[in-house]
Amino acid sequence: MRKQQRNNAAALTVAGSDSGGGAGIQADLKTFHAHGVFGTSAITCLTAQNPSRVSRVEAATPAMVVEQMERILEAFPVGAAKTGMLYNAAIITAAARAFQGHGVRNLVVDPVMVASSGARLLKADAVTALTSRLLPLALVVTPNRAEAEVLWGKPVRTRADQRVAAEALSKRFGVAFLVKGGHLLGAVDVLFDGRKFHEFAAARVMGAKTHGTGCVLSAAMTANLALGRSLAESVERAKRFVTRAIRNSIRVGKFQTLKV
């Protein structure tokens, strides 16, 4: 699935480092590379983790996060950017100012709140900063079911709930929302782009226990946007990419990991 770099498209990820290599900055950069897009990064946090647990998180200072972003945005033709783990309100606010100051338009916000292991990756008091400062700057926001419930304030248990949540959140923040279904909702993701719905289905890969699918999906969307594709096409291609990565996943040590 690797592609040789044949263009000058570049993408930026502002996210945390996953020492296990399956999510975060590491997964984003591997995904950018697989799409033939030059990957750049601003690291928000160091984490000590593997797919089963996070034992320690150390956040960068907001000034350091912004300085990384400034050096990238002044030097590279960033066609699209994404955020992942931002961790606290100060980092969110600083990153939002940098995106706004540089007029970054193709911004994919993955509102990372809780790891699949259960570890909290967003401070409780940072949700207000996320919703007031960052989400309105996005082209699209990509919450999973649990994150959509936090942002919407209601349960998401059915496909109909996904559609209502996607439309309600899109109207509230003025941006597109992709509410992911995951295995609990039949692996169907629902996009409301501000005008109409799009649904993206994939066959379930039985028995797969993976880590980092949300990061890879949002990174693949970002790469496709950087290549000049529309939002709907970027989501469709990203969905196919993640499904292939799950289907071809490999076991490394004790854990199954996506093969991007």
N, C-alpha and C positions, 0 to 999 in steps of 0.2 A: 504494500500500500504506500510505499514511499514514492515521492515524485521529485524529480530533479528541478531545482530552481530555474525557471525560464522567464521570469518577469521581475519587475521591481516592486511588486506588492509587498507591503510590510504591515504587520499587526502588532499591537501592544497588549500585554496582559498585566493587570495590576492585581496582584493576588499573593497568597501565602505560599511558602515553600513546603512541600510534602516530602519529608525525608525518605518515605517509602517509595516515592517515584510514581505512584499511580494516580495522583490527583494534583491539584494546585498548579503552581508554575511549571513543574516538570511535565505534567500531562499536557498543559496548554502549549508549551514549546514543541513537544513531540508532534502534537496535532497540527500546529502551524506548518511544521516541516513536511508532514505527510501530504499537505495540500500545496506544496510548492510556494509557500509564503514565508518571507523572512520574519522571524519571531524576535520580538524585543520584550523586556520585562521591567517592572518595578515591583520589588518584593516588599510586602507589607508586614509579614511575620515570619519568624522561623518556628517550625513545629518539630517536635520529636514525636514521630508517629510511625505506625505501620497500619495495614488495613484493618486491624482489630482494635487498636486503641491509640489515643493521643495522650502522651504523658506530660508534655510541657509545651507552652506557647510563649514566645517572647516577641513582642511587637516592636517594629521599627518606629522611630519618631516620625510624626507627620512631616516634619521638615525634610527628613531623609527620603520619605516616599515621594514627596513633590520634586525634590531635586533629581531623583531618578527619572521621573516623568518628564521634567523639563529638558534634560539632556537628550532623551529619546525624541521628543516632539520637535526639538530644534534641528535635529540632524537627519531624521528618517521620514520617508513619505508614508506616514501611518494612514492607511486607508480605512482601518477599523480598529476598535479597541474593545476590551472586555474587562470586567471586574469579577473577582472571585472573593476570597476571604479578605475582608477589610477590617474586621475585628472590633474596632471601637469608633466612637463618634468623632473623635479628633481626626483620625485617618480618613474617614468618610468625607468629612467637611473639607479637608485639605485637598483630597483627590478630586472632589467635585469642582472646587475652584480652579484647579489646573485644567480639567477637561473643558470647563466653560471658558476659561481664558484663552485656550487654543482653538476653540470652536470645533471640538471633536463631535462629529455628527453621527457616525455609525458606531454607537456605543451599545454593547450588549452587557446588561447587568444581570449577573447570576447572584441572587441575594442569599449568599451562603450563610446559613444560620446555625445548622447543627450537622455534624459529621454523621456518616452512616453508622459509625461506632457508638453514637450517642453523645459525643463530646460537643459542648457548646462552642461554636466558632464565631459568634457575634455576641458581644456584650448586650445585656438586656436593655440598657439605656441608649444603645446605638440605633435602635429601630426607628426612633423619631428622626434622627439625622439621615438615615437611609431613605425614608419616605419623603422627607421635606427637601433634602438637598440633592440627592443622587438620582432617584427614580425619574423625576421630571426631565432629566437630561438624556435619558436613554432613548435609543431607537426601539429597543425591545427589552423586556424583563422576562426572565426564565425561571420562575419559581417551581419547585416540586410541589407535590400535593400538600405536604405539611407547611411549607413556606407560604403557599397560597392561602392556607387557612389562617395563618398569623396575619398576613397583610389584609385579607378580606374580612376576617373576624367571624367567619362562619365555617361549618364543616364542609369538606369536599369529599363526597362519598360516591358520587355517580358521574357519568359522562355529562348529564344535564348540569350538575353542579359545576363541573369544569367550565362549561360554556358560559354559565351565568357569572362565575367568578372572573373569567378572562375578560368578559365584556365590562363588568362592573369596575374592575381594577383599571382597565384601559381608559374608561371614562373618567375615573377619579384622578389619574395621574397624567392623562393626555398622551400616552404612549402605547405601543403595542404590548400585549402580554401573551406569552406562551406558557400555559399551565400544563405541566407535565403530568402524565398519568401514572407512569411506572407500572410495575406488575399488578398492583392492586386494582388499577383501572384499565387493564387490558393492553398496556403498552401503547396507548393512544395519547398523543399530545395535541392540545387544542390551542390554536392561535387566533386571537382577535386583533386585527391590524388597525382598528379604529373605524373600519367600514364593514368588514365582513369576516366570517369565520373560515378557518382552514383547519382540517384535521389531518394528522399524520400518524398513520398506523404502521406497526411493525409486528412481525411474528415473534411471539415469545420464544426465547432461547431457554429451554427447560434446564434446570440444574445449575445455571450460571450464578456464581456469587462474585460479583465484581465490585470494584471500588473506583470512584472517579468518573462515572458515566456522565454526571451533570457537568463536570468541568470539561470533559471531552466534547459533549454536545455544544456547549456555549462557545468553546474554542473553534470548533468546526464551523459554526455559524459565523463567527468573526472572520475566519479565514475566507469564507465564501463571499462575505460582504466586502472584504478587502480586494477581492478579485473582481468586484464590480457587479455581482449578482444581486437580484432583488431579495427582499426579506423572505418572501414565501419560498423562493427557490433555494435560498441559503438554508432555511429550516429543513426543507425536504432533503437536500443533499446531506446535511449534517445528521439527520435521522438515519439515513441509509448508512452513513459512515460509522455511526455508533453501533448499529445493529451488526454490521460486518465485524467490527472490533470485538463485540461480545461473542459472536459466533466463532471467531478465530482466536479467542482468548487462550492464554497459556498459563500453566502453573509454574510459579517461581517460588521455590522454598515451600512454605506452608500455604501460600495464597495464590488464588487465581487472579490474573491481571489482564487488562485489555491489551490487545495487540494492535497498536495504531501505526 
